[in-house]
């Protein structure tokens, strides 16, 4: 059994259930608990595993609106814009993208009006952000 295959099985088990115990992961990955502990510690140290989080169904989250906001950024301001965006508490996650927009931000707000206000008064005021394109998340399907 290759090291990569073992690592992949452990990561797959973690992705399925980030709260699984070492014993549960070991059973799913067909390895021992010490092996799971060793791989998880190594993957955390290497920055492969960067955190553990809960998956949220936006439809069932009554007090928040969740949107993915595509951000167009002037390339010469990319580093500064990224730093500033990472410091904003309304942005839950920030991704670089090879799609239609340079960056994709997962933004949470009280409602659509609050999201619009955040985009216009905060995101579009950052020097180097040239456009913001929100897509509201409706329902988690998987």
N, C-alpha and C positions, 0 to 999 in steps of 0.2 A: 504494500500500500504506500503510495507516494506521499511525501510531506504536503505537496500542494493539494492533493485530493483530500487529505485529512483536514487541512485548513479550510478548504471549500465547504466540507460537510459541517464543520463547526460554525462557520459564518452563516451558512444556510439555516441551521438550527436557531442561531441567535436572531436572524432576520425574521424568522417565523414567530419567535417569542423571546423578546429581549429580557423578560423576567424569568425565563427558565433557569432552573438550578443547574449546577454543574452535573449532577446525576442525570437530569433529564437530557441535557445536551449530549452527555457521554452516550446515553442510550440511543439517541437519534443518530449520532455520528459514528456509532459503533467503535468507540474508543474508551479508555479509562478516564475517571474523574481527574487524576493528576495530569493526564495529557490535555484535557480540556483547559484546566487551570493554566498550564504552561503556555498553550497556544493563545489563550485570551490575554494573558499578561503580556506576551510578546507582541501581539497585534495592537494592544493599547499603547505599549512603549513605542512602537514603530509609527503610530498615528493612523493605522488602518481603521481601527475602531476609535471613533472620536467622541462617542457618547451613546447614551441609551435614552430612548424617548417613547412617549405614548403616541399611538396613532389615534387621531381624533376624527370623528365623522362631523363635518361642519353643519350638517342639517340638524343634528341633535345638540349642537352647541347654541343654546338659545340666546345667549348674551353677546355673541361675537359674530362678526362677518369675517370670513377668510377669503383672501384673494391672492392670486399669483399676479404680480405686476412685472411686465416686461419693461426693462429700462434700456433706453438708448443712451450711450455715454460717449462723449468726445474721447477718442483714443488717448490723446495726450494727458487727459485728466483721470484715466482709469484707476490708477493706484490711489489717488487722493479720494476719489468718489467712493471706491470700495471701502476704504477705511472709515469714511464718514457714515456710510450706510450700515456697516457692521456695528456702529455705536448706537444705532437707533433701537429703542426697546420695542417699537411697533413691528419691526422686522424680525420675524421668528427664524427665518432661514434665508440665506442668500447664496445664489448659484451663478457661476459663469455659464454661458450658453453659446452653442455654435448655431443656434437657430435664428429666428427673426430679430432677437434682441440680445445685446451683449451680456446683460445680467437679468436674472429672474429672482424676484424677492417674494417670499411668502409673508404677507402682511395681515395682521389681525387688527380689527377695529370694532367699535361698538355697533356700527351699522354702516350702510352704504354712504350716508352723508358724512359720517366721520372719516370714512376711507377717502372719499373725494377731497375732504378738507386736508387730510394728511398728504395726499398726493400733491395738491396745488400749493399748499403753504409750506411743506417741508421738502418732499422729494424734488419737485421742479425748481425749488429755490437753491438746490445744491449746485454749485458751479461745476459745469461739465455734464450734468444730466440734461439731455436735449429733448427727451420725450418719455412718457410713462403710459403704458397700455395695460389697464387692469382686466383680469378675468376672474369673476366671482366663482368660487367653488360652491356647488350646489349640494351634491350628495356623494359620499364615498361609496364606490362600487366594488372595490376590492381592497 
